[in-house]
């Protein structure tokens, strides 16, 4: 399907983007990566530095493309979401609206929109069709609504033009190589990996009982390709469907670094359980391939091999601020 086809990946320097680019190259695609960050040296990939807040740049990127995978987004911690909501919501609305409109004007064959677990209201089991019956979690209010607007935009094109050529994927808690390991705003897996490497004791907020759905970035990329190849137009959860306790994540990291765990039971833990319903994805033929143990070890190995580069980039970023 992708052989000799022109494929644009926005956010291609990110954790999922890099996995996706490699998979597309394996399939013979002619890949262009668009990102605002520094160039990544993928052999055989054209790189374009672009700011997707500007519609003219989006039009230029989409011109002549056969497929567009829009992965660009703004990522951060709950603290950042609470204190800097405009920094999340406004750019994402611009990215979503500009890229989808530019792709439709360019007449691409298929477009993939990356939504988020943030569109869901907290519930033990997150089902695709339940989104519009509720509101996003108060913790994800601004980013969640921004992602919902992108989904609604895709639906609007289908109604007005009678043509459905947009896939929507909602990844769960994604982790893997090239994750964000910055101490200030890293998510649970990279945060625990850094703590395990740097500290004598692995401190974990709460008692480890909350259950979450984790998926490796490579599995997300495989799910994206599967959605496009099979022309799936209904929103599609991309998770494991298996709940994993935060305590289990801590145990895997603790064993890898041989560090004891200290539970900070007075710290907040969030919702008791949030697991993706994977029925739709399974019926469509998609199943994740990487176990949580294998995935975390892969992430640890990459972190240790690249720690100096990670820290250098983080220090440069903080100095600029």
LONU-141226 format. One record per residue: x, y, z of N, C-alpha, C in turn; residue number from 0. Coordinates in steps of 0.02 Angstrom, whole numbers. Atoms other than C-alpha are relative to their C-alpha. Layout:
 n.east n.north   n.up ca.east ca.north  ca.up c.east c.north   c.up guro
      X       Y      Z       X        Y      Z      X       Y      Z  NUM
...
% end
This chain:
 n.east n.north   n.up ca.east ca.north  ca.up c.east c.north   c.up guro
     41     -60      0       0        0      0     43      63      0    0
    -41     -60     -6     138      123     46     60       1    -46    1
    -59       4     42     270       68    -77     -1      56    -53    2
     -8     -57     47     330      220   -178    -54      54      8    3
     50     -52    -13     191      325   -101     32      55     43    4
    -26     -57    -38     229      499    -33    -39       6     65    5
     31       1    -66     195      497    154     31      54     44    6
    -22     -53    -46     205      646    271    -15     -21     72    7
      9      14    -71     231      618    457     16      64     39    8
    -13     -58    -42     210      772    566     15     -24     71    9
    -22      24    -65     292      759    736     43     -62     -7   10
    -38      60     14     406      630    658     63      -8     42   11
    -58       6    -45     546      668    782    -19     -28     68   12
     23      21    -66     438      611    929      6     -74     11   13
     -6      70    -21     429      446   1020    -37     -47    -47   14
     39      43     46     291      371    912     22      13    -72   15
    -18     -18     68     345      465    756     61     -37    -26   16
    -61      35     23     517      386    747    -14     -74    -14   17
     18      70     12     444      212    764    -41      -6    -65   18
     41       0     59     316      253    629     41       9    -63   19
    -42     -12     59     446      321    508     38     -63    -19   20
    -38      61     15     550      163    523    -45     -53    -32   21
     46      50     28     398       53    488    -21      19    -71   22
     19     -22     67     348      158    338     57     -11    -49   23
    -58      11     43     524      149    267      6     -74    -17   24
     -2      73     13     519      -41    285    -50     -20    -53   25
     53      15     49     361      -37    178     11      36    -66   26
    -17     -31     63     446       63     41    -29      68    -12   27
     29     -67      7     363      231     74     54      53    -12   28
    -42     -59      9     439      396     19    -19      50     54   29
     21     -34    -61     437      481    187     28      70      6   30
    -21     -68    -19     442      665    231    -19      10     73   31
     12     -14    -70     459      711    414     -4      76      9   32
      7     -71    -16     395      880    472      0       8     75   33
     -4     -11    -72     441      942    644     30      69     12   34
    -29     -65    -17     487     1103    732     66      -8     36   35
    -62      12    -36     630     1023    827     57     -17    -47   36
    -59      11     40     804      980    768     -8     -61    -47   37
      5      53     50     830      867    618     25     -66     27   38
    -20      68    -16     839      680    643     24     -33    -64   39
    -31      28     60     951      587    523    -26     -70    -17   40
     26      63     28     840      452    449     26      -5    -72   41
    -25       9     68     924      383    294    -59      -8    -48   42
     52       5     50     813      410    143    -62      39     16   43
     58     -39    -21     695      531    232     13      73    -14   44
     -5     -72      9     664      710    180    -25      34     64   45
     19     -35    -61     658      827    329    -19      72    -15   46
     21     -69      8     562      990    334    -17      29     69   47
     14     -34    -63     565     1107    483    -61      45    -11   48
     63     -36     11     390     1179    502    -34      16     66   49
     40     -20    -57     278     1270    625    -73      -5    -22   50
     68      15     24     103     1198    604    -53      47     27   51
     48     -51    -20      22     1346    688    -17      46    -58   52
     10     -43     58      35     1430    518    -26     -40    -59   53
     35      39     51     -85     1370    384     39      -4    -65   54
    -37       2     63      26     1417    237     54     -54      1   55
    -51      53     -5     162     1300    301    -32     -69     -5   56
     36      64      4      35     1160    319    -19     -16    -72   57
     17       9     71     -25     1185    140     61     -22    -40   58
    -61      18     36     153     1177     77     21     -71     15   59
    -20      68    -19     188     1017    173    -44     -53    -33   60
     47      50     25      32      927    111     -3      -5    -76   61
      4       0     73      50      973    -72     36     -61    -29   62
    -29      58     34      80      816   -176      4     -63     42   63
     -4      59    -43      66      696    -29    -57     -49    -14   64
     51      52      6     -27      531    -42    -33     -15     67   65
     25      16    -67     -43      498    145     31      50     50   66
    -24     -44    -53     -28      608    299    -15     -33     67   67
      7      23    -69       1      545    476     15      60     45   68
     -9     -59    -43     -26      690    596      8     -22     72   69
    -16      22    -68      61      647    760     17      58     45   70
    -25     -57    -39     105      821    817    -47      15     58   71
     40     -17    -59      47      874    989     43      34     52   72
    -35     -32    -56      94      956   1153     -6     -47     59   73
      0      50    -54     145      841   1295     28      31     64   74
    -25     -26    -63     167      881   1478    -34     -34     59   75
     25      29    -62     128      838   1657    -67      31     20   76
     62     -30    -27     -37      867   1751     12      70     30   77
    -17     -65    -29      51     1012   1840      3      53    -55   78
     -4     -47     56      88     1096   1673    -69      14    -28   79
     68      -9     26     -90     1066   1615    -40      47     45   80
     37     -42    -46    -156     1151   1772     23      72      0   81
    -28     -67     -6     -40     1300   1768      9      36    -67   82
    -11     -30     66     -14     1327   1581    -49     -28    -52   83
     48      32     45    -176     1270   1496      0      30    -70   84
      0     -30     67    -163     1394   1352     57     -27    -42   85
    -57      27     36       8     1323   1306    -16     -69    -28   86
     21      65     26     -80     1156   1280    -55       8    -52   87
     61      -1     41    -248     1200   1207      8      38    -66   88
     -2     -42     61    -210     1340   1083     42     -30    -55   89
    -38      30     54     -67     1259    986    -31     -63    -29   90
     30      62     26    -159     1093    975    -60      14    -44   91
     55     -20     44    -313     1176    904     26      23    -67   92
    -30     -24     63    -203     1260    775     29     -58    -41   93
    -28      58     35    -109     1100    732    -56     -41    -34   94
     54      43     23    -268      999    716    -36      30    -60   95
     41     -32     51    -368     1122    614     39      12    -64   96
    -40     -17     58    -230     1178    498     20     -61    -41   97
    -24      58     37    -161     1007    454    -56     -38    -34   98
     54      38     30    -327      922    423    -30      38    -59   99
     27     -40     55    -392     1065    316     49       1    -58  100
    -50      -1     53    -229     1074    218      1     -67    -37  101
      0      66     31    -233      886    187    -61     -10    -44  102
     61       7     40    -413      893    126      5      42    -63  103
     -9     -42     59    -372     1038     10     49     -31    -50  104
    -51      31     43    -222      941    -56    -26     -64    -33  105
     29      60     29    -333      790    -94     39     -63     15  106
    -37      60    -18    -231      661      0    -46     -61     -1  107
     39      62      2    -286      480    -13    -27     -17     70  108
     22      18    -67    -293      455    175     38      42     51  109
    -27     -42    -53    -262      555    334    -10     -35     66  110
      6      28    -67    -227      492    509      7      55     52  111
      0     -50    -54    -269      600    659     13     -36     66  112
    -17      29    -65    -190      560    827    -36      37     55  113
     37     -28    -57    -311      592    968     36     -21     64  114
    -33      11    -64    -278      551   1151    -46     -33     50  115
     38      26    -57    -333      460   1308    -33      57     37  116
     28     -58    -34    -368      636   1369    -70      19    -21  117
     69     -16     21    -532      643   1273    -51     -35     45  118
     46      40    -41    -607      519   1397    -13      30     68  119
     16     -13    -69    -697      551   1559     25     -60     41  120
    -25      56    -40    -622      446   1700    -52     -55      8  121
     43      59     -6    -697      271   1700     44     -62      4  122
    -40      61     -4    -636       94   1739     17     -29    -69  123
    -10      26     67    -658       43   1556    -19      54    -50  124
      9     -55     46    -639      169   1416    -20     -27    -69  125
     27      24     63    -748      131   1264     -7      58    -49  126
     -1     -53     50    -737      229   1102    -65      40     -4  127
     64     -34     11    -922      268   1086    -26      38     60  128
     23     -35    -60    -936      336   1263     25      72      4  129
    -32     -65     -6    -833      492   1230    -50      57      0  130
     45     -57      8    -974      606   1175    -59      -1     48  131
     51       2    -52   -1086      553   1319     24      36     63  132
    -30     -28    -60    -969      636   1444     44      60    -17  133
    -49     -53      9    -842      774   1468     69     -28     17  134
    -67      23    -20    -652      754   1478     11       8     75  135
    -18      -7    -70    -575      732   1649     19      72     15  136
    -22     -68    -19    -551      897   1742     76       8     -5  137
    -73      -3      5    -365      853   1741     23       8    -72  138
    -17      -4     72    -367      846   1549    -48      47    -37  139
     54     -39     28    -500      978   1520     20      37    -65  140
    -18     -42     57    -408     1093   1399     29     -41    -57  141
    -30      43     52    -301      967   1305    -52     -49    -26  142
     51      48     21    -447      844   1303    -49      30    -49  143
     46     -33     45    -565      967   1222     34      18    -66  144
    -35     -15     62    -433     1018   1095      3     -62    -45  145
     -2      62     39    -413      836   1041    -70     -20    -24  146
     68      15     21    -601      813   1037    -20      42    -61  147
     17     -44     57    -617      960    917     30     -27    -65  148
    -29      31     60    -499      872    796    -42     -58    -24  149
     43      56     18    -610      718    801    -65      26    -32  150
     63     -29     27    -764      826    771     11      30    -69  151
    -17     -27     66    -677      912    625     -1     -55    -53  152
      0      57     46    -649      742    543    -71     -21    -17  153
     70      19     12    -833      700    564    -35      51    -45  154
     31     -53     40    -883      867    488     16      -8    -74  155
    -19      10     70    -786      832    328    -40     -57    -31  156
     37      57     26    -871      664    310    -72      17    -15  157
     70     -20     11   -1044      742    328     -7      46    -60  158
      8     -50     52   -1015      888    212     20     -25    -70  159
    -26      20     66    -916      804     73    -16     -72    -17  160
     19      69     15    -980      626     88     59     -46    -13  161
    -60      40     11    -802      562     85     34     -13     66  162
    -33      17    -63    -727      470    232     69     -29    -14  163
    -69      24     11    -539      456    219     45      22     58  164
    -38     -20    -59    -484      497    396     -6     -54     54  165
     -2      46    -58    -431      375    532     16      39     62  166
    -11     -32    -64    -435      427    714     23     -54     49  167
    -25      48    -50    -329      336    843      8      36     68  168
     -6     -26    -68    -330      362   1032     49     -44     39  169
    -49      40    -37    -168      296   1109    -11       5     76  170
      4       1    -73    -167      246   1293     63      33     29  171
    -61     -26    -31     -17      280   1407     60     -27    -39  172
    -53      21     46     125      273   1281     68       9     34  173
    -69      -4    -25     306      239   1329     46     -31    -51  174
    -47      31     46     464      185   1240     62      42     -9  175
    -59     -38     17     626      246   1165    -20      71    -21  176
     11     -70     18     639      435   1139    -56      32     41  177
     50     -30    -44     516      466   1280     28      63     34  178
    -20     -60    -36     521      624   1385     23     -20     70  179
    -29      19    -64     639      591   1532     16      61     43  180
    -14     -60    -39     644      770   1595    -29      -5     70  181
     24       8    -69     631      769   1785    -62      41     17  182
     55     -46    -18     507      913   1787    -68     -25    -23  183
     67      16     27     369      835   1682     -4     -69    -33  184
      3      67     29     407      653   1638    -61     -38     26  185
     56      42    -20     264      529   1643     26     -59     40  186
    -17      50    -50     262      374   1752     59     -45    -19  187
    -53      47     18     374      253   1655     68      34     -5  188
    -66     -33      2     516      373   1608     21      31     66  189
    -16     -29    -65     504      457   1778     30     -53     47  190
    -25      53    -43     529      292   1870     68     -25    -24  191
    -64      22     27     670      242   1753     56      48     21  192
    -51     -49    -21     765      403   1789     14      -6     75  193
    -10       7    -72     736      384   1976     40     -63     16  194
    -35      62    -13     794      204   1970     74       4    -17  195
    -69      -8     21     954      255   1883     38      46     47  196
    -36     -53    -35     996      408   1989     -2      -6     76  197
      9      -1    -73     935      369   2166     14     -68     31  198
    -12      62    -37     976      241   2299    -64     -37     15  199
     66      28    -14     791      214   2331    -49      23    -54  200
     49     -17     51     650      210   2202    -64      24     35  201
     59     -27    -32     517      327   2271    -58       1    -50  202
     59       5     43     342      297   2202    -59      31     37  203
     58     -32    -31     191      406   2235    -56     -51      9  204
     56      44    -14      45      314   2316     22     -68     25  205
    -14      68    -24      34      130   2360      8     -50    -56  206
    -10      44     58      51       61   2183    -62     -34    -25  207
     61      36     18    -130        5   2170    -36      25    -63  208
     35     -22     61    -194      116   2026     18     -42    -61  209
     -9      42     60    -216       20   1864     -5      44    -62  210
     -1     -38     62    -172       95   1695     13     -47    -59  211
    -10      37     62    -162       38   1514     61      30    -35  212
    -63     -24     31      14       51   1441      9     -34    -68  213
    -16      28     65      68       26   1261     66      30    -25  214
    -65     -21     27     240       34   1182    -10      40    -64  215
      6     -45     57     268      168   1050      0     -37    -66  216
     -1      38     63     308       39    916    -67     -32    -14  217
     66      28     10     141      -46    945    -51      53    -21  218
     44     -55     22      54      123    928     11      13    -75  219
    -15     -11     70     143      149    762    -29     -55    -44  220
     30      56     38      90      -24    703    -76       7     -4  221
     73     -10      0     -89       16    754    -21      55    -48  222
     15     -54     47     -85      178    654      2     -25    -72  223
     -5      28     68     -26       88    498    -58     -47    -14  224
     56      47      7    -158      -46    526    -65      38    -14  225
     61     -39      9    -295       86    538     -5      28    -70  226
      0     -29     67    -244      167    374     -6     -55    -53  227
      2      55     49    -214        4    280    -70     -30     -6  228
     66      29      0    -386      -57    330    -56      52     -5  229
     47     -55     11    -469      112    303    -53       4     55  230
     44      -3    -58    -542      116    478    -17      74     14  231
     20     -69    -10    -642      276    502    -31      13     69  232
     25      -9    -69    -717      246    675     59      11     47  233
    -54      -9    -48    -611      308    821     23     -67     28  234
    -29      65    -18    -494      168    874     46       8     60  235
    -44       3    -57    -420      137   1045     63     -39    -17  236
    -64      36      8    -236       88   1041     31      -7     70  237
    -28      16    -66    -190        9   1207     13     -74      4  238
    -10      72     -9    -156     -161   1279    -66     -35     16  239
     61      31    -24    -329     -190   1351     10     -37     65  240
    -16      33    -63    -241     -264   1502     24      52     50  241
    -20     -47    -51    -229     -162   1659     64     -22     35  242
    -62      13    -36     -59     -148   1741      3      47     60  243
     -6     -42    -59     -39      -85   1919     65      40     -3  244
    -61     -41     -4      82       58   1945     53     -36     41  245
    -47      38    -40     159      -55   2075     39     -51    -41  246
    -35      48     44     201     -182   1940     54      36    -41  247
    -49     -39     38     288      -47   1837     60      14     46  248
    -54     -15    -48     388        2   1993     42     -62     13  249
    -36      62    -13     435     -180   2025     48     -18    -58  250
    -42      15     58     502     -202   1848     61      46     -1  251
    -55     -48     -1     607      -43   1861     46     -14     59  252
    -39      15    -59     663      -87   2037     47     -60    -11  253
    -40      60     13     724     -259   1982     56      15    -50  254
    -51     -16     51     815     -187   1831     59      38     30  255
    -53     -41    -29     913      -62   1936     23     -25     69  256
    -16      28    -65     918     -167   2095     -4      53     55  257
     12     -52    -50     847      -26   2199    -65     -16     38  258
     61      12    -39     721      -44   2342    -53      53    -14  259
     55     -46     12     550       38   2327    -23      32     65  260
     30     -35    -56     485      169   2446    -66      29    -22  261
     67     -23     20     298      198   2434    -17      65     38  262
     19     -63    -31     246      379   2466    -76       2      3  263
     72      11     -4      71      337   2523    -40      63     13  264
     36     -62    -13      29      516   2570     -8      43    -63  265
      5     -37     63      46      573   2388    -62     -22    -39  266
     59      17     40    -102      579   2266     15     -54    -51  267
     -9      57     46    -130      427   2154    -44       3    -62  268
     45      -3     58    -268      478   2033    -54     -53      1  269
     55      48      4    -409      366   1973     24     -70     15  270
    -19      68    -19    -411      187   2034     15     -43    -61  271
    -10      43     59    -423      111   1859    -20      37    -63  272
     16     -26     67    -418      168   1677     30     -48    -51  273
    -21      51     49    -411       29   1546    -38      10    -64  274
     32      -6     65    -448       37   1361    -40     -63    -18  275
     37      54     32    -584      -71   1286     29     -10    -69  276
    -34      12     64    -491     -151   1141    -42     -44    -47  277
     43      42     41    -641     -243   1066      1      20    -73  278
      2     -24     69    -651     -134    911     66     -13    -36  279
    -66      11     31    -464     -145    876     12     -74    -13  280
     -9      72      8    -461     -333    904    -42     -27    -57  281
     44      23     55    -609     -361    789     25      24    -68  282
    -28     -27     62    -519     -254    659     67     -33    -17  283
    -60      38     15    -368     -369    671     64      26     30  284
    -60     -27    -30    -249     -269    779      9     -25     71  285
    -17      22    -67    -162     -339    933     71      24     15  286
    -68     -20    -18     -10     -262   1022     46     -61      6  287
    -48      56      2     149     -367   1015     52       2     56  288
    -55      -9    -48     262     -299   1153    -27      -2     71  289
     22       6    -70     238     -354   1334     27      59     41  290
    -22     -55    -42     257     -227   1475     71     -12     24  291
    -68      16    -23     414     -317   1538     51      13    -55  292
    -45     -10     57     495     -319   1367      6      74    -19  293
      0     -70     19     444     -140   1330     38      44     48  294
    -36     -41    -49     510      -66   1492     75     -14     -4  295
    -71      15      6     676     -158   1474     29      33    -62  296
    -22     -34     61     690      -92   1296     10      74     12  297
     -4     -71    -16     659       83   1361     58      15     46  298
    -57      -8    -45     785       64   1502     66      -3    -39  299
    -61       8     40     918        3   1381     15      62    -41  300
     -9     -59     42     890      150   1266     19      60     43  301
    -15     -56    -45     891      275   1411     73      -2     22  302
    -69       6    -23    1057      210   1477     50      13    -56  303
    -44     -11     57    1135      213   1304      2      74    -21  304
      6     -69     26    1078      392   1272     -6      52     56  305
     10     -44    -57    1079      469   1446     37      67     -7  306
    -38     -62      7    1215      596   1408    -33      49    -48  307
     34     -42     50    1123      661   1255    -65      28     29  308
     64     -21    -31     957      667   1349     12      57     49  309
    -14     -50    -51    1033      766   1493     26      65    -31  310
    -26     -60     33    1126      885   1377    -56      41    -31  311
     56     -35     31     967      928   1283    -45      31     54  312
     42     -26    -54     869      949   1445     33      62     32  313
    -34     -56    -30    1001     1064   1520      0      61    -46  314
      2     -55     48    1007     1168   1361    -69      33      0  315
     68     -26      0     817     1185   1366    -14      42     62  316
     13     -37    -62     812     1239   1548     40      65      3  317
    -41     -62      2     951     1366   1519    -34      53    -42  318
     35     -47     44     850     1446   1379    -59      32     37  319
     58     -26    -38     700     1463   1497     23      49     53  320
% end
